[in-house]
Every structure is written in C-alpha cells, then in structure tokens.
Amino acid sequence: MDTTKKAVAEKEVKKAKKATATKKTDAKKPAAKKTAPKAEAKKETVVLQFAGKEFAMDAVVEAAKADFKANNKGCVRSINVYVKPEEDAAYYVVNGKVTGKVEL
C-alpha cells in the first residue's frame, strides 16, 4: 500500500506543478489593449448671411490660411479671422503678428 500512496502523492505533486506553470504563462501574456470607442465626428457649419449673400466660415478660414501660406513662410499656429461682409472681405491675424486680407 505504500507504493499506492507514493503514486497518489506523486500525481498530486505533478498536478500542482502544472497548475503553477500555467499560472506563470498566463501572467507573462501582455494585457489586451483597451481601445476607447470612437466618437462620432460632429461637423459644425457656420454660415453668415448678409445682404443676399452667404459666406461659409469654414471656407473663409481656409482661404485666409491659404493666403497666409502663399505670401509667408512658416506655419499657422493660431488664426483670428474678422469678416466684414459689407466690404466683401475678411481680415486675418496669424500667430498674433502677420495680418492679411482675403476677398470674399
């Protein structure tokens, strides 16, 4: 009967070793990356209507940026655009220094 007890004890030891071995391999696996749900893109549009004319503000800002890039070196870090529909023009200030005018 001693041999039977030894065999059972050896089987228990083997099971314990297998259990700890699987725990170690599970711990080594990198955690799954959690991705944030993608937010729906919201497109806001601002349109100025004046004296029977319409001016899309996105287009005015893009025109001001294009005018700046055509006439100056450097990048646009900040831009302020002032629209004067009675003059059919938009005035802009880029990076707090460079000014310009775009015809609408």
C-alpha positions in Angstrom: 0.0 0.0 0.0 2.9 2.3 0.5 3.6 2.3 -3.3 0.0 3.3 -3.9 0.2 6.3 -1.5 3.5 7.3 -3.1 2.0 7.1 -6.6 -1.0 9.2 -5.5 1.3 11.8 -3.8 3.5 12.0 -7.0 0.3 12.6 -9.1 -0.7 15.4 -6.7 2.8 17.0 -7.0 2.6 16.8 -10.8 -0.8 18.4 -10.8 0.4 21.2 -8.5 3.4 21.8 -10.8 1.2 22.0 -13.9 -1.2 24.4 -12.2 1.7 26.8 -11.2 3.2 26.5 -14.6 0.0 27.6 -16.3 -0.4 30.5 -13.9 3.1 31.7 -14.8 2.5 31.5 -18.5 -0.8 33.4 -18.1 1.0 36.1 -16.2 3.5 36.6 -18.9 0.9 37.4 -21.6 0.5 41.1 -22.2 -2.8 42.6 -21.2 -5.2 43.1 -24.1 -5.2 46.7 -25.3 -8.4 48.5 -24.4 -9.5 50.9 -27.2 -11.8 53.7 -26.5 -14.9 53.8 -28.5 -14.7 56.0 -31.5 -16.6 59.2 -31.1 -18.8 60.2 -33.9 -17.4 63.2 -35.8 -19.6 66.2 -35.5 -19.3 68.7 -38.2 -20.5 72.2 -37.3 -21.1 74.7 -40.0 -21.4 78.4 -39.6 -22.8 80.5 -42.5 -23.1 84.3 -42.4 -25.9 85.7 -44.5 -25.8 89.4 -45.3 -27.4 91.5 -48.0 -28.5 88.5 -50.0 -25.0 86.8 -49.8 -23.9 83.8 -47.9 -20.4 83.2 -46.5 -19.4 79.8 -45.1 -17.0 80.5 -42.2 -15.0 77.3 -42.8 -14.3 78.4 -46.3 -13.3 81.9 -45.2 -10.8 80.5 -42.6 -9.3 78.1 -45.2 -9.0 81.0 -47.7 -7.2 83.0 -45.0 -4.8 80.2 -44.2 -4.1 79.6 -47.9 -3.5 83.4 -48.4 -1.0 83.4 -45.5 0.8 80.3 -46.8 1.0 81.8 -50.3 2.5 85.1 -49.0 4.6 84.0 -46.0 6.9 81.3 -44.7 6.1 79.4 -41.6 3.1 77.6 -40.1 -0.2 78.7 -38.8 -0.3 78.1 -35.0 -3.2 80.4 -34.4 -5.5 82.5 -36.6 -8.1 85.1 -35.9 -10.5 86.0 -38.8 -12.6 89.1 -38.9 -15.3 89.1 -41.5 -16.7 92.4 -42.9 -19.4 91.4 -45.3 -20.2 95.0 -46.2 -16.7 95.2 -47.7 -16.8 91.6 -49.1 -13.6 91.0 -47.3 -12.1 89.0 -44.3 -9.1 90.3 -42.4 -6.9 87.8 -40.5 -4.1 87.8 -38.0 -1.9 84.7 -37.9 0.2 83.9 -34.9 -0.6 87.2 -33.4 1.8 89.0 -35.8 1.1 88.7 -39.5 -2.0 90.4 -40.9 -3.7 90.0 -44.3 -6.9 90.4 -46.2 -8.9 88.0 -48.3 -11.6 89.0 -50.8 -14.9 87.0 -50.3 
